[in-house]
């Protein structure tokens, strides 16, 4: 039997400060190898992300290694990435939000990423255990909504994300069955061009911790409230 509501939470720049973690990766490569290596790694990373559609930090390191096969320092970089202390990069109150929502209904992590580094990130951050293993990782999660429904059927969904593009795509498919919650954290959420390109979400938050101020009924009613506001503004 479907839940009345399922909360879907993104990870990067929603629960966890991924921008800060990326800066740490690059700083480590500069320190361990060289500034040139850090710059080249970042170029390769973006090339792969554009090709695959998701971030692949280990894959980018593998590709960089093909250009610099004999530098043993790269092994230390690999260990740094795998052992990175992601729990230190959780946003304030991220765990409290999960606990708060879990006490009311099912909470699922719904994120994009590779099949090795992304699950390890979630595990190391303590998020995997916080949601009792309810973790879904796809290449383009907005294209996997039928699979999400199959695994976690619900009458209504609440999607929390830092990317308006993804929230818009999900709203177009689920309509009034989803409350979209935009968290203005990270570089995507603060890019003026992106903000201008997509319609506003149902709910806008400055920080993930602000979700603690919302009751479930308020989250579910935000869709109708937003529609009424838009109609009256016309």
N, C-alpha and C positions, 0 to 999 in steps of 0.2 A: 504494500500500500504506500503511495507516495506521501512524503512529508508535506506539511502545509507550506513550509518555506525551507530553502537550502541557501546558505551563505557561501558564496564563491569569492575567495580572496586571492588576488594576485600576490606575487612574492617580491620581485625586483622593483625597488623604489615605491613599493606599497607597504610591505611589512619590514623590508630590509633596505638599507641605504646602499644600493648597488653602485651608484656613482662614486661613492667614497671608496668602496672596495676596488673598483677599477683603478682609481688613482693609486691605491696601494700596490696593485699588481705592477703598474708601470714604474712606480718608484723602486720597487724591488728589482726589476730588470735593469733599471739604470744603475742601481747600486751594485748589483751582482755582476752584470755583464758590461753594459755601456749605455750612454745616452742614445747612440746610433741604433743599438739593438732594441731599445725601448720604442723608439720611433718606428722602426721597421716592423716590429711585432704589431704595433697598433694599426699600421697600414694593412698588414695581412689580415688582422682581425676584422677590420671593416670590409675588406674584399670578400672574406668568407661569409660574413653576416649578410651582405647584400646578395650573395649567391644562394645561400641556404635559407635565409629568412629568420635566422635566430642566432644568438650569441654562442660561439664555440671557442672558449678560451684555451682549452687544451689542444683543440684542432689547430688553432692559430700557432701555438707553440710548436707543434709537430711540423707545420709547414715552414716556420722560421728555421727549425733545426736542419731542414734540407738545404738551407742556404749557408749554414754554419755548422757543419757536421762534427767538427773536432773540438768544440768548446765544451769541456765538462761542466762549466758553470751553469749551463742550461739545465742540468739535472737538479741543481739546487732550486732553480726557478720552478721546476715542475713540483718538487716537494713543497715549496712555499704555497703554490696554488692549491694543492691537495690538502694541506694542513691548515689553511687559512682559518682564522678564528671568526667565523661568520656570526656567532652569537653576539660579538662585540659591535656588530654593525646593524643590529635590530633597532628600528626606530623606537623612541620612548613610547611605552604603553602598548607595543605591538602584541605582546603575550597576553596582556590584560584584555585586549580586544577579542582575541581568540577565546579566552576563557569566558568572557561576557556573552559572546554569541553562542558558544557551545552549550551554555546553560539554558539556552532558549531553543536551539534546534541544531541541525547538522551543519558543520563547517567543513568545507573542502578547499584545499589549495588548488587553484587552476592557473597554471603558468606555462610559458613557452620556454624552450631550451633544449639542450642536447641530452643524451640519455645517460651520461656519466657524471659530468660536473654539476649539472643542475640538481639532480637528486642528492648528491653529496653536500652541496651547499645547504639545501633544505634540512638535511639530517644534522649537519654540523651546527646549524643555527638553532637547533632544538625545535624547529617548526614541525618536522615529521611526527615526532612523538606528541606534540601539542594537539595535532588533529587526528591522532590515532591512526596514522598511515593513510588517511584519505587525501592522497596527492595525485593530481593529474597533470602530466607534462606533455605538451604537444609542440608541434612546429608552429602551427597557427591555430590557437585555441578557439578563435572566433569561427573557424571552419569545422569545429568538432562538437557543436552543441547537441547534435543528436546523440552522440556518444555520452556526453555529460548527462543528458536526460535518461539514457538507458541505465547508466550506473547509479545515478542519484536522482530518481524521479521526484518531482515536487510540483505543487500547485503554483508556487511562485519562487522566483530566484532573486537574490540580491547580489549583484556583481560589483566588487570593489576593485578599482584599478587606477593607475596613474596615467593611462593612455586614452585620450578621448577617441582616437581612431577605433580602438577595440571596443570601447563602450558603445560607440555609435553602431558598429557592425552587429553587436549583440542585440541592441535595442531594435534594429531593423528586422531581425529574425524573430525575436521573442515578443516584441511589442509590450503590451501591458502586463505580460507575465514576468517581467523583470524590472527591478528597480536598479538603475545604474548610479553608482556612487563614485565620483571623481575625487581623487586625493591629489592635491597640488604639491607633489613631492617629486624631485628629480628633474633632469633636464628636459625630458619630453613634456612634462606637465607645465613647464615654465617657458616653453618656446612660443613666442607670440604668433608665429605663422601657423603652428599647429592649432593653437587656441582659436584662431580666426577661421580655420578651415572646417571645423566641426561644430555641430550644435551642442549646447550645454547638456550635461548629465542631469538626472533627476535630483541628485543631491551633490553639493559641493563641500568638500572639507579641506581645510588648510593642512591638517595633520591626521594621521591614522588614528591617533588617540582621541580625536574629536568624536569618533564613532561611539564612544562610551556614553555620550550625552543623548543618544537616540534610543527610543524604545522601538521594539519590533513593529508595533502598529504604526508608528510614525514613518518607518522605512517603507512599509507596504503601502501606506497612503500617499506617499510622495509622488507617485505616478499620476494619480488623479488630481492632486493639488497642482502639479506642474501644468497639466493639460488645461485645467480651468483657468489658471493664470495666463497661459498663452492665448486662450480664446478671448478672455476679457481685454487683453492688450491689443487685439485686432480691431 
